[in-house]
Amino acid sequence: MKVQNITDIDKFFKVIDQCKGKVELVTGEGDRLNLKSKLSQYVSMAKLFSDGTINELELIAYEPEDITKLVHFMMES
């Protein structure tokens, strides 16, 4: 799933933390980072969030209810 225009990074990670299953960020090189890991969150966002907005991310969520949470987040943003 593509996630776009994230301006509230704290709220984004709160939604990620509420997910029951694994949520992965797919990098431009095709690597997958587990966003449930705080270390991965800091490392990945340090690169992507340098200007205050994340324009686009590719995420993989494995649980249907997690996908629903992420879609609701994007609709509210």
C-alpha positions in Angstrom: 0.0 0.0 0.0 1.2 3.5 -0.8 0.9 6.1 2.0 1.2 9.7 1.0 1.6 13.2 2.6 2.3 12.2 6.2 2.6 15.4 8.2 2.0 14.1 11.7 4.8 11.6 12.2 3.9 11.0 15.9 0.3 10.1 15.0 1.6 7.8 12.2 3.8 5.9 14.6 1.0 5.6 17.2 -1.1 3.9 14.5 1.8 1.6 13.6 2.3 0.8 17.3 -1.4 -0.2 17.6 -1.2 -2.7 14.7 -1.3 -6.3 15.8 0.8 -7.8 13.0 4.0 -6.8 11.2 4.1 -3.6 9.3 7.0 -3.1 6.9 8.4 -0.2 5.1 9.7 -1.0 1.6 12.8 1.0 0.7 13.6 2.2 -2.8 16.1 -0.7 -3.0 13.4 -3.2 -2.2 14.6 -3.8 1.4 11.9 -4.3 4.1 12.2 -2.6 7.5 10.0 -3.6 10.4 8.3 -0.4 11.5 7.2 -2.1 14.8 10.9 -1.8 15.8 11.7 1.6 17.4 15.2 1.4 16.0 13.9 0.9 12.4 11.4 3.8 13.0 14.2 6.2 13.9 16.6 5.0 11.2 14.1 5.1 8.4 12.4 8.3 9.3 15.7 10.2 9.8 16.2 9.9 6.0 12.6 10.3 4.9 11.4 13.0 7.2 14.1 15.7 6.7 11.8 18.4 5.5 8.8 17.9 7.8 6.6 15.9 5.4 6.8 12.3 4.1 5.6 12.5 0.5 5.2 8.8 -0.1 5.9 5.5 1.5 5.3 1.9 0.5 4.0 -0.2 3.4 3.1 -3.8 3.7 0.7 -4.8 6.5 -0.1 -8.4 6.9 -3.3 -8.3 9.0 -6.6 -7.0 7.5 -7.4 -5.0 10.6 -4.0 -3.3 10.4 -4.7 -2.3 6.8 -8.0 -0.8 7.9 -6.2 1.2 10.7 -3.7 2.6 8.2 -6.4 3.5 5.7 -8.4 5.3 8.4 -5.2 7.2 9.4 -4.7 8.3 5.8 -8.4 9.4 5.4 -8.2 11.5 8.6 -4.9 13.1 7.6 
